[in-house]
Amino acid sequence: GTLCPQWPYCRKRCSYCNFNKYVVPAVDEAAMRACLVREARTLLRLSQVQSVTSVFFGGGTPSLASPCTVVAVLEAIAGTAHLPAGAEVTLEANPSSASPPRLDGFRAAGINRLSIGVQSLDDAELQLLGREHTAAEARGAVEVAQGLFPGRTSIDLIFGLPGQSQSAWARGLEAALGLCDDHVSLYQLTLERGTALAAQVSGGNLPAPPQDLLADMYQTACTMLVAAGFRHYEVSNFARKGALSTHNLSYWRAEQYIGVGPGAHGRFVPWGEGGCSREARVQTLEPDAWMREVQTRGHGTRRRVVLSPLEQLEEVLALGLRTDEGVTHERWGRFSPHLSLEAVFGAPGEAAELQQQGWLVLDGGGLRCRREGLALLDSLLPGLLCQLQRG
């Protein structure tokens, strides 16, 4: 299983972000640390996760936490479950909180992979996104990170900004390819309700990017990255020299993961409370309320839903098809011992049609999207889910 501690604080809110983030004058880090440690211990004991294969410090901006918080959480995990020596331990970092001594401190604390929120290498675009850093700072942060985490530094890029042209995006990507290490994550900008950017677009102050341009930008990026030696191993993720993220893969393979911290999400089988079914869990959103709950009862789980066998299969399908390996027969069999992939999707119906159209493959390896199908996954899924519900 994997463990995902959330650090919910940021120094400012970006114009496109609607995550569970808090900008506060002062953070009581000692209290936050104690609660992350306590909740990690509680949930690990409740779950049947014996070995933690990866840890992902997300947020918020976890690079604003201090390295001693990372140490404390990793020690809590190692003291409660098995944390193998080579486990992948990732920290999400913003260029504005990635000075050399800071990153060195995180490495000493046990971080061995960095995911840097570069987002763009153009100053005007960074301003539009409300980012704290400049393009020059982003370059500097990535260079420092590569020195400390060679081959294990990932960068995030955003495309589809209002007013962004295809050629500007290609230029930005070219610049990023000159800078990046062996892992790149690409995200299409989504205009989320309640964000500053969405308000500017709906108010007519900024143009909304047309759908066909977004599709072209995505295809351009895939082509450029594959040409540069990257494997397109998931809809939004590219790796070369085998630098796939263990954490990401375990999530798409529908393995158990434990979310720790305000607003964290998890999927695991809670043995400790007599349950034996996989549950979806969400922790309390607001940090102060979450801390009070952890201090009172050891964890701040706000919502628990037992997933039915069908819901579990829907997740296995929706997540697995995002990857280039797809849903393997073996993984499907773990969640569906009685109905094989062939039995559900080999029969005449949506899957067979999608195979004939060249978007999907069902063979000895399992069920997966062809390269062209990955871009269309959101429109392919509803039909496949209907076929699964009928099966």
Beta strands, then each sheet from edge to edge (+ up, - down):
strand 1: 2-7
strand 2: 54-59
strand 3: 88-93
strand 4: 113-119
strand 5: 153-159
strand 6: 183-188
strand 7: 231-234
strand 8: 237-239
strand 9: 257-260
strand 10: 265-268
strand 11: 279-283
strand 12: 301-306
strand 13: 360-363
strand 14: 366-369
sheet 1: 7+ 8- 6+ 5+ 4+ 3+ 2+ 1+ 9+
sheet 2: 10+ 11- 12+
sheet 3: 13+ 14-
end
